[in-house]
Amino acid sequence: MKTIHTMSIKEWCRKYPLLEKIITYEEVLWLNPGSKNRVSQPAVGPGTQAIQDAADRLERFRPYIASVFPETRPDKGLIESPLRPIPAMQEALPEEAHLQTNGRFLLKCDNLLPISGSIKARGGIYEVLKHAEQIAISSNLLTPNDDYSILAEQKARAIFAEHSISVGSTGNLGLSIGIIGAELGFRVSVHMSADGRQWKKDLLRKHGVKVIEYNSDYSHAVAAGRKQAQQDPRCHFIDDEHSMDLFLGYAVAARRLQKQLTNLSIAVDSDHPLFVYLPCGVGGGPGGITYGLKQIFGSDVHCFFAEPTHSPCMLLGLYTGLHDKVSVRDFGLDNITGADGLAVGRPSSFIAKLMESLVDGIFTVDDRELYRLLALLANTEGIQMEPSALAGMAGMTRIIASSACQNHTGLNTSHTAATHIIWGTGGSMVPQKEMAEYYQRGSKLQKQHNKTC
Ligand SMILES: *Cc1c(COP(=O)(O)O)cnc(C)c1O
C-alpha cells in the first residue's frame, strides 16, 4: 500500500479530516490554529531592519528604473500599484452570496505593476537589483550615494554581461527577472515548467533571454535550474523556494500599502480590522506581504492565502505539518490548474515555517470560480486580470460569512467596519487574444451561475 511518511492516505484522512475534501478537489477553508493566540508582532523572521534595508535599496534604484523604463517616470522610478475601491464588485459579491456586510472592499492592482505586470515585479526585480548593486559596488562602478542611473551606461552593462542570472519559473517570475536582468545587461536563463504559457516564452526570447523548457512541473524546473547554476560561479540562481531577497522584496509592499491606506483615510486598529486575501503559489509573495503586514499592524491584520483546489501545496504543508516534505501529488492531486502562477506542488520550506504562526487561514478555489470572477470583474469594473489573480476574491465572501472564522478571529466579520483587500496579482501583460479566451470561458460560467441563483 502507498504510504506518505509511513501513513496510508486513509490514516492521514482520519488524523486530518479536512483531507477527505482536499483530495477530492473540493473547496475548503482551513483556519490556522497556530495563528490563534499569536502575540501582536512576529517573533520569527528577518525583522523590520531587513525590510527597511530592502525599501532603501529600492529607493536608491529609482533614478535607474526611471531612466530605463519610461512608464515609471510619472512615479519617479517607483514600482508600485494602485489600491482602489471596487464599488460594483462590492455590490455584486455580497448579493450573490446573500450576505450583508459593513466592510469595505479594495483591490490591490498588482496586475498594473510596471515592468512585468505581476506581483513578481516586487520580489523578482528586487533580487536582481540587489545582485547588480553588489557587482557594481565591488567593481568600483558605484557607491550607495551615487545616482544609480549610471547603471544604464555601456560601461556597467559590459560588466554585467560577464555575469549570468538563472531562475526556475511557471512564467511570471521568469518574466520579471528576464526583463530587468536583460535590461541591465546580464545573460539570463529561465527554466520554465510545462504550465508556462507560450506568449511568456516568446516575450522572453524577444528580450534576448534563454528559455529552457521542461515537460515537468515547477519543482523540477527549479531543481534543474539550480543544478545548472551551481556549475557556473558567475551565475546567480534566483531560488524561488529559498530566497530571502525575494521575500524581502515582497515584504516592502506592506509599508507601501500602509501609506496608501493612510492616504485614503482608512484606519486599521482593533475596531477597524484589515483582512487581506492573497493568492499563493510557492509562498514567497503572499508570505512576504503577510510578514510585512504583521510587522506593521500586528493582530489587527488577518491574512488568508488562496490556492487552486488542484494545487493546494501550502495548505497541505501547513495542515499536515509536513511543509515541503509533502507534494500535492503524494495525495493523488494532479497539480493542473489554469492559474499558472499558482501551479506549485510543494511549498517553500522557509515560508511554510514562518507562516505556521502568521497566516490566519487558507482556502481553496475551484478553477471555474477563477474564470467566472475574472469575467465578473471585467463586466463590473472593467478590470482585466489573469486567472491566478482572482483566487483571493473567490474566498472573501466565504470568510466573511464563516462563523468558524468569526470565532477564530474573535470578530463579527460581517458587521465590523473591516477593510477587505483582495490582492490582484497579475494580468496586464496577458495578450488580448489570450485574455479574450479567459473572458469567454468566464462569461459562460457566469451565465450558468446567474441561472442557478
Ligand atoms: C507567483 C504568483 C503568485 C503567488 O506567488 P508565490 O510567491 O508563488 O506564492 C500569485 N499570483 C500570480 C499572478 C503569480 O504570478
The ligand as a Tripos MOL2 file, in Angstrom:
@<TRIPOS>MOLECULE
LIG
   15    15     1     0     0
SMALL
NO_CHARGES

@<TRIPOS>ATOM
      1 C1          3.6740   33.9330   -8.4460 C.3       1 LIG1
      2 C2          2.2960   34.3960   -8.4090 C.ar      1 LIG1
      3 C3          1.5270   34.3010   -7.2510 C.ar      1 LIG1
      4 C4          1.9980   33.6620   -5.9700 C.3       1 LIG1
      5 O1          3.2710   33.9950   -5.5120 O.3       1 LIG1
      6 P1          4.1990   32.8620   -4.8420 P.3       1 LIG1
      7 O2          5.3930   33.6030   -4.3840 O.co2     1 LIG1
      8 O3          4.4990   31.8450   -5.8980 O.co2     1 LIG1
      9 O4          3.3990   32.2640   -3.7270 O.co2     1 LIG1
     10 C5          0.2420   34.7690   -7.3210 C.ar      1 LIG1
     11 N1         -0.2740   35.3040   -8.4440 N.ar      1 LIG1
     12 C6          0.4420   35.4220   -9.5680 C.ar      1 LIG1
     13 C7         -0.1940   36.0250  -10.7760 C.3       1 LIG1
     14 C8          1.7470   34.9660   -9.5970 C.ar      1 LIG1
     15 O5          2.4470   35.0710  -10.7230 O.3       1 LIG1
@<TRIPOS>BOND
     1     1     2 1
     2     2     3 ar
     3     2    14 ar
     4     3     4 1
     5     3    10 ar
     6     4     5 1
     7     5     6 1
     8     6     7 2
     9     6     8 1
    10     6     9 1
    11    10    11 ar
    12    11    12 ar
    13    12    13 1
    14    12    14 ar
    15    14    15 1
@<TRIPOS>SUBSTRUCTURE
     1 LIG1         1 GROUP 0 **** ****
